[in-house]
Amino acid sequence: MISARAIDIAVVIAYLVGITAYGVWAGRKANRSTESYFLAGRKLGWAAIGFSLFATNISLDGFVGGNGMAYRIGIASFVPELTGGLMLTISALVFIPIFLRSKIFTIPQFLELRYNRASKVLLGVLFVCQSLLIAPLMTYTAAIAALGLFGFEISVANVLTAAVIITAIVGTYSIIGGLTSVVVTDIVQVLIMLAGGLAVTALGLAKVGGLGALFSSGGSEMFTLLRPADDPYLPWNAIIPGQLTNALFFSCASYSILQRALGASDVGHAQKGLLLGAFLKMF
């Protein structure tokens, strides 16, 4: 008799193979030029932009790390998403129209137009360094989640194996298919993330006896948005100005966020896409 674990693994493998094949197919079909590869031909609608932005920003590290932080500090863990949504709104209203009028392919290119080539190279190098520092954390979190989900031992060898597999899958369709592949696969994955997140929320509330039981058992400190300055996890003076500055950078200058908006069919779709991403982020 086939075990439930074997069925789960088979379903996940089938999904990963399917999403990779779909991403490669969609990207190779659409890419006919540099503009198509990096900006999806500047044809992205607001829904695709918003969904893809959300998938990039809230991935497994959000589901695992975010839930872990919420367990420790309560509703204060929502602050990074709140500040991020605020700054995405500012980016949509102020920066996106400027970027799109410049007809740039990447954010560093804007600095070259505004200042010089040296500033473009500097920002590009900083982005690469940032990616190299953040990527291991994200793949590690994803590997831990995958191993825990299927009951595998959390060992160094297993974590490395899972991380390599995850990186290879995402890298395959991203490199071959460009932005189009990333966006179309993000849309599929966001639907799964939203359905799964809502299901976990509903099941979790049912287990604790509803919102009333959650409020009474958590205590008032778990429902305080700004925590004291001596809080070891997220003090209010780390949010202002620290978290606000970080959110401002990611919303108004980060290639991982704005590359989708640069591929919009027009300014209106870019702005609506960022606003949708901000809403989903906070939701």
C-alpha positions as a Python dict, from the first residue, in 0.01 Angstrom:
ca = {
    (1, 'M'): (0, 0, 0),
    (2, 'I'): (134, 343, -95),
    (3, 'S'): (198, 564, 208),
    (4, 'A'): (63, 919, 244),
    (5, 'R'): (422, 1046, 254),
    (6, 'A'): (500, 884, -81),
    (7, 'I'): (187, 1040, -233),
    (8, 'D'): (285, 1383, -98),
    (9, 'I'): (635, 1354, -242),
    (10, 'A'): (500, 1238, -579),
    (11, 'V'): (259, 1532, -594),
    (12, 'V'): (534, 1782, -513),
    (13, 'I'): (772, 1629, -770),
    (14, 'A'): (500, 1641, -1035),
    (15, 'Y'): (428, 2004, -947),
    (16, 'L'): (795, 2104, -962),
    (17, 'V'): (846, 1934, -1298),
    (18, 'G'): (526, 2087, -1432),
    (19, 'I'): (598, 2442, -1313),
    (20, 'T'): (953, 2428, -1447),
    (21, 'A'): (840, 2301, -1788),
    (22, 'Y'): (563, 2562, -1801),
    (23, 'G'): (804, 2842, -1713),
    (24, 'V'): (1061, 2739, -1974),
    (25, 'W'): (792, 2697, -2241),
    (26, 'A'): (630, 3033, -2169),
    (27, 'G'): (963, 3215, -2161),
    (28, 'R'): (1108, 3063, -2478),
    (29, 'K'): (783, 3127, -2661),
    (30, 'A'): (776, 3495, -2564),
    (31, 'N'): (1144, 3591, -2579),
    (32, 'R'): (1243, 3732, -2916),
    (33, 'S'): (1460, 4024, -2807),
    (34, 'T'): (1650, 4174, -2515),
    (35, 'E'): (1340, 4368, -2418),
    (36, 'S'): (1135, 4049, -2416),
    (37, 'Y'): (1390, 3867, -2201),
    (38, 'F'): (1442, 4135, -1935),
    (39, 'L'): (1104, 4311, -1943),
    (40, 'A'): (860, 4054, -2088),
    (41, 'G'): (821, 4277, -2395),
    (42, 'R'): (678, 4558, -2177),
    (43, 'K'): (338, 4392, -2199),
    (44, 'L'): (269, 4298, -1837),
    (45, 'G'): (-71, 4386, -1693),
    (46, 'W'): (-133, 4507, -1340),
    (47, 'A'): (-256, 4172, -1207),
    (48, 'A'): (52, 3987, -1331),
    (49, 'I'): (280, 4254, -1184),
    (50, 'G'): (107, 4249, -846),
    (51, 'F'): (102, 3870, -818),
    (52, 'S'): (465, 3835, -926),
    (53, 'L'): (579, 4109, -688),
    (54, 'F'): (400, 3935, -402),
    (55, 'A'): (551, 3596, -487),
    (56, 'T'): (900, 3747, -494),
    (57, 'N'): (855, 3930, -165),
    (58, 'I'): (661, 3669, 36),
    (59, 'S'): (807, 3324, -21),
    (60, 'L'): (887, 3030, 206),
    (61, 'D'): (1110, 3246, 423),
    (62, 'G'): (804, 3460, 496),
    (63, 'F'): (583, 3165, 576),
    (64, 'V'): (844, 3002, 798),
    (65, 'G'): (1035, 3296, 945),
    (66, 'G'): (732, 3526, 957),
    (67, 'N'): (520, 3272, 1142),
    (68, 'G'): (806, 3199, 1381),
    (69, 'M'): (843, 3569, 1460),
    (70, 'A'): (465, 3607, 1503),
    (71, 'Y'): (468, 3325, 1757),
    (72, 'R'): (728, 3517, 1961),
    (73, 'I'): (612, 3879, 1934),
    (74, 'G'): (254, 3862, 1806),
    (75, 'I'): (104, 4125, 1578),
    (76, 'A'): (424, 4335, 1586),
    (77, 'S'): (563, 4092, 1327),
    (78, 'F'): (321, 4260, 1085),
    (79, 'V'): (517, 4588, 1099),
    (80, 'P'): (765, 4503, 819),
    (81, 'E'): (474, 4421, 586),
    (82, 'L'): (291, 4738, 692),
    (83, 'T'): (592, 4961, 624),
    (84, 'G'): (659, 4773, 301),
    (85, 'G'): (305, 4831, 180),
    (86, 'L'): (332, 5202, 264),
    (87, 'M'): (660, 5241, 75),
    (88, 'L'): (531, 5045, -225),
    (89, 'T'): (247, 5295, -245),
    (90, 'I'): (496, 5584, -244),
    (91, 'S'): (702, 5408, -510),
    (92, 'A'): (394, 5363, -731),
    (93, 'L'): (298, 5729, -706),
    (94, 'V'): (640, 5895, -723),
    (95, 'F'): (914, 5676, -869),
    (96, 'I'): (749, 5444, -1119),
    (97, 'P'): (636, 5721, -1359),
    (98, 'I'): (994, 5853, -1367),
    (99, 'F'): (1144, 5509, -1430),
    (100, 'L'): (904, 5423, -1710),
    (101, 'R'): (955, 5756, -1886),
    (102, 'S'): (1328, 5681, -1888),
    (103, 'K'): (1272, 5356, -2086),
    (104, 'I'): (1530, 5174, -1874),
    (105, 'F'): (1584, 4797, -1864),
    (106, 'T'): (1725, 4783, -1509),
    (107, 'I'): (1741, 5012, -1207),
    (108, 'P'): (2122, 5062, -1225),
    (109, 'Q'): (2075, 5189, -1580),
    (110, 'F'): (1871, 5479, -1441),
    (111, 'L'): (2173, 5595, -1239),
    (112, 'E'): (2383, 5592, -1555),
    (113, 'L'): (2129, 5816, -1728),
    (114, 'R'): (2102, 6046, -1427),
    (115, 'Y'): (2471, 6054, -1324),
    (116, 'N'): (2741, 5840, -1491),
    (117, 'R'): (2850, 5487, -1574),
    (118, 'A'): (3048, 5452, -1251),
    (119, 'S'): (2732, 5491, -1040),
    (120, 'K'): (2560, 5225, -1253),
    (121, 'V'): (2845, 4979, -1201),
    (122, 'L'): (2859, 5052, -827),
    (123, 'L'): (2487, 4988, -777),
    (124, 'G'): (2504, 4677, -994),
    (125, 'V'): (2789, 4537, -782),
    (126, 'L'): (2597, 4617, -463),
    (127, 'F'): (2291, 4435, -597),
    (128, 'V'): (2501, 4128, -680),
    (129, 'C'): (2658, 4129, -331),
    (130, 'Q'): (2315, 4168, -174),
    (131, 'S'): (2181, 3873, -372),
    (132, 'L'): (2477, 3655, -274),
    (133, 'L'): (2416, 3735, 93),
    (134, 'I'): (2038, 3688, 88),
    (135, 'A'): (2011, 3382, -140),
    (136, 'P'): (2169, 3135, 108),
    (137, 'L'): (1922, 3241, 379),
    (138, 'M'): (1623, 3197, 149),
    (139, 'T'): (1736, 2859, 13),
    (140, 'Y'): (1822, 2739, 365),
    (141, 'T'): (1476, 2833, 491),
    (142, 'A'): (1310, 2667, 194),
    (143, 'A'): (1520, 2354, 242),
    (144, 'I'): (1431, 2334, 614),
    (145, 'A'): (1062, 2373, 529),
    (146, 'A'): (1073, 2105, 258),
    (147, 'L'): (1257, 1855, 478),
    (148, 'G'): (1026, 1917, 771),
    (149, 'L'): (716, 1888, 555),
    (150, 'F'): (807, 1538, 442),
    (151, 'G'): (962, 1418, 767),
    (152, 'F'): (1323, 1399, 650),
    (153, 'E'): (1610, 1442, 894),
    (154, 'I'): (1737, 1802, 923),
    (155, 'S'): (2103, 1723, 855),
    (156, 'V'): (2371, 1923, 675),
    (157, 'A'): (2373, 1682, 382),
    (158, 'N'): (1994, 1685, 343),
    (159, 'V'): (1975, 2064, 371),
    (160, 'L'): (2244, 2107, 104),
    (161, 'T'): (2072, 1858, -126),
    (162, 'A'): (1732, 2026, -90),
    (163, 'A'): (1884, 2372, -138),
    (164, 'V'): (2062, 2267, -457),
    (165, 'I'): (1743, 2114, -598),
    (166, 'I'): (1537, 2425, -518),
    (167, 'T'): (1800, 2659, -668),
    (168, 'A'): (1832, 2444, -981),
    (169, 'I'): (1455, 2442, -1039),
    (170, 'V'): (1410, 2818, -999),
    (171, 'G'): (1730, 2895, -1188),
    (172, 'T'): (1632, 2675, -1483),
    (173, 'Y'): (1318, 2859, -1585),
    (174, 'S'): (1445, 3201, -1471),
    (175, 'I'): (1765, 3191, -1676),
    (176, 'I'): (1618, 3024, -1983),
    (177, 'G'): (1286, 3205, -1992),
    (178, 'G'): (1366, 3549, -1850),
    (179, 'L'): (1110, 3774, -1683),
    (180, 'T'): (817, 3614, -1866),
    (181, 'S'): (894, 3276, -1710),
    (182, 'V'): (930, 3428, -1367),
    (183, 'V'): (599, 3613, -1389),
    (184, 'V'): (385, 3328, -1525),
    (185, 'T'): (518, 3082, -1267),
    (186, 'D'): (475, 3340, -992),
    (187, 'I'): (105, 3374, -1076),
    (188, 'V'): (51, 3000, -1034),
    (189, 'Q'): (247, 2991, -710),
    (190, 'V'): (70, 3292, -560),
    (191, 'L'): (-266, 3121, -603),
    (192, 'I'): (-130, 2821, -414),
    (193, 'M'): (29, 3042, -146),
    (194, 'L'): (-293, 3237, -87),
    (195, 'A'): (-505, 2923, -71),
    (196, 'G'): (-258, 2751, 160),
    (197, 'G'): (-213, 3056, 382),
    (198, 'L'): (-586, 3105, 424),
    (199, 'A'): (-633, 2734, 496),
    (200, 'V'): (-363, 2738, 766),
    (201, 'T'): (-521, 3049, 919),
    (202, 'A'): (-867, 2893, 930),
    (203, 'L'): (-741, 2562, 1067),
    (204, 'G'): (-522, 2738, 1323),
    (205, 'L'): (-807, 2953, 1452),
    (206, 'A'): (-1031, 2647, 1472),
    (207, 'K'): (-767, 2463, 1678),
    (208, 'V'): (-733, 2742, 1936),
    (209, 'G'): (-1107, 2798, 1960),
    (210, 'G'): (-1153, 3110, 1747),
    (211, 'L'): (-1046, 3473, 1767),
    (212, 'G'): (-1184, 3518, 2117),
    (213, 'A'): (-975, 3236, 2257),
    (214, 'L'): (-671, 3367, 2070),
    (215, 'F'): (-709, 3714, 2223),
    (216, 'S'): (-760, 3585, 2577),
    (217, 'S'): (-470, 3338, 2566),
    (218, 'G'): (-220, 3563, 2389),
    (219, 'G'): (-227, 3855, 2631),
    (220, 'S'): (-220, 4225, 2550),
    (221, 'E'): (154, 4228, 2472),
    (222, 'M'): (94, 3996, 2176),
    (223, 'F'): (-142, 4252, 2024),
    (224, 'T'): (86, 4555, 2051),
    (225, 'L'): (204, 4685, 1715),
    (226, 'L'): (506, 4880, 1848),
    (227, 'R'): (707, 4699, 2113),
    (228, 'P'): (931, 4858, 2381),
    (229, 'A'): (1279, 4989, 2300),
    (230, 'D'): (1439, 4704, 2498),
    (231, 'D'): (1250, 4430, 2311),
    (232, 'P'): (1505, 4169, 2191),
    (233, 'Y'): (1322, 4096, 1864),
    (234, 'L'): (1169, 4409, 1712),
    (235, 'P'): (1191, 4726, 1925),
    (236, 'W'): (1009, 5036, 1801),
    (237, 'N'): (1335, 5228, 1757),
    (238, 'A'): (1451, 4966, 1508),
    (239, 'I'): (1140, 5033, 1301),
    (240, 'I'): (1177, 5412, 1298),
    (241, 'P'): (1386, 5486, 1102),
    (242, 'G'): (1557, 5149, 1044),
    (243, 'Q'): (1275, 4936, 902),
    (244, 'L'): (1127, 5234, 719),
    (245, 'T'): (1458, 5301, 542),
    (246, 'N'): (1494, 4936, 448),
    (247, 'A'): (1139, 4926, 312),
    (248, 'L'): (1201, 5246, 117),
    (249, 'F'): (1506, 5095, -54),
    (250, 'F'): (1332, 4771, -150),
    (251, 'S'): (1022, 4949, -276),
    (252, 'C'): (1186, 5230, -469),
    (253, 'A'): (1526, 5096, -578),
    (254, 'S'): (1542, 4715, -558),
    (255, 'Y'): (1561, 4537, -893),
    (256, 'S'): (1384, 4230, -752),
    (257, 'I'): (1073, 4438, -685),
    (258, 'L'): (1076, 4699, -960),
    (259, 'Q'): (1179, 4480, -1254),
    (260, 'R'): (818, 4365, -1283),
    (261, 'A'): (691, 4722, -1292),
    (262, 'L'): (945, 4814, -1561),
    (263, 'G'): (783, 4548, -1780),
    (264, 'A'): (437, 4706, -1754),
    (265, 'S'): (245, 4800, -2068),
    (266, 'D'): (199, 5154, -1934),
    (267, 'V'): (231, 5365, -1619),
    (268, 'G'): (-124, 5287, -1507),
    (269, 'H'): (-66, 4911, -1510),
    (270, 'A'): (267, 4954, -1330),
    (271, 'Q'): (111, 5164, -1054),
    (272, 'K'): (-190, 4936, -1010),
    (273, 'G'): (42, 4634, -1002),
    (274, 'L'): (252, 4782, -722),
    (275, 'L'): (-62, 4874, -528),
    (276, 'L'): (-197, 4521, -568),
    (277, 'G'): (137, 4384, -450),
    (278, 'A'): (124, 4615, -148),
    (279, 'F'): (-228, 4497, -64),
    (280, 'L'): (-138, 4128, -95),
    (281, 'K'): (176, 4186, 112),
    (282, 'M'): (-22, 4331, 401),
    (283, 'F'): (-311, 4084, 359),
}
